[in-house]
Amino acid sequence: MDYNNLPLDLGFAITTNRAAMDRFVDMTDDEKEEFIERSRGAMSGKEIEKLVNSLAKEEEEPNLHLEDVNDIFKGPGIG
């Protein structure tokens, strides 16, 4: 990927958000190109910031909280 084509405002926003930068670096070249194209449609700095922050959000973890501890034992029997 040629980082010379990275829009300046997007590059600045990514470098000021470490988690977003780490995620961006780990993306494939196709994913980076798609992300850059989405950023070109942003009209304001807030929109760029929101887009970059979406990179920083970690994948949602499954909800492991059980309302009732006995729910662990429900389901098919073992053996």
C-alpha positions as CSV (number, residue, x, y, z in Angstrom):
1,M,0.0,0.0,0.0
2,D,1.3,3.4,-0.9
3,Y,0.8,5.6,2.2
4,N,1.4,8.7,0.1
5,N,-2.2,8.4,-1.1
6,L,-3.5,8.5,2.5
7,P,-5.5,11.7,3.0
8,L,-3.7,14.0,5.5
9,D,-6.7,14.4,7.9
10,L,-7.2,10.6,8.0
11,G,-3.5,9.9,8.6
12,F,-3.4,12.5,11.4
13,A,-6.5,11.0,13.0
14,I,-5.1,7.5,12.8
15,T,-1.7,8.4,14.3
16,T,-3.3,10.2,17.3
17,N,-5.3,7.0,18.2
18,R,-2.9,4.2,19.1
19,A,-5.6,1.4,19.1
20,A,-6.9,2.6,15.6
21,M,-3.4,2.8,14.3
22,D,-2.6,-0.8,15.5
23,R,-5.8,-2.1,13.9
24,F,-5.2,-0.2,10.6
25,V,-1.6,-1.6,10.3
26,D,-3.1,-5.2,10.8
27,M,-5.6,-4.7,8.0
28,T,-5.0,-6.2,4.5
29,D,-4.3,-3.8,1.7
30,D,-7.8,-4.2,0.3
31,E,-9.3,-3.4,3.7
32,K,-7.1,-0.3,4.0
33,E,-8.2,0.8,0.5
34,E,-11.9,0.3,1.5
35,F,-11.4,2.2,4.7
36,I,-9.7,5.1,2.9
37,E,-12.5,5.3,0.4
38,R,-15.1,5.4,3.2
39,S,-13.1,8.3,4.7
40,R,-13.2,10.3,1.5
41,G,-17.0,10.7,2.0
42,A,-16.5,12.3,5.4
43,M,-17.4,15.9,5.4
44,S,-16.1,17.0,8.7
45,G,-13.3,16.3,11.2
46,K,-15.9,14.8,13.6
47,E,-16.9,12.3,10.9
48,I,-13.3,11.4,10.4
49,E,-12.8,11.0,14.1
50,K,-15.9,8.8,14.4
51,L,-14.7,6.6,11.5
52,V,-11.2,6.3,13.1
53,N,-12.7,5.5,16.5
54,S,-14.7,2.7,14.9
55,L,-11.3,1.1,14.2
56,A,-10.3,1.3,17.8
57,K,-13.4,-0.4,19.1
58,E,-12.5,-3.9,20.0
59,E,-14.7,-6.7,18.7
60,E,-17.6,-7.1,21.0
61,E,-17.1,-9.8,23.5
62,P,-19.9,-12.3,24.0
63,N,-22.1,-11.7,27.0
64,L,-20.9,-14.3,29.5
65,H,-23.0,-12.9,32.3
66,L,-25.5,-15.4,33.5
67,E,-28.6,-14.2,35.3
68,D,-28.8,-17.5,37.2
69,V,-25.7,-19.5,38.0
70,N,-27.8,-22.7,37.5
71,D,-28.0,-21.8,33.8
72,I,-24.5,-23.3,33.4
73,F,-25.9,-26.8,34.0
74,K,-28.8,-26.6,31.6
75,G,-28.6,-28.3,28.3
76,P,-27.8,-31.7,27.0
77,G,-26.5,-34.2,29.4
78,I,-22.9,-35.4,29.2
79,G,-22.3,-39.2,29.1
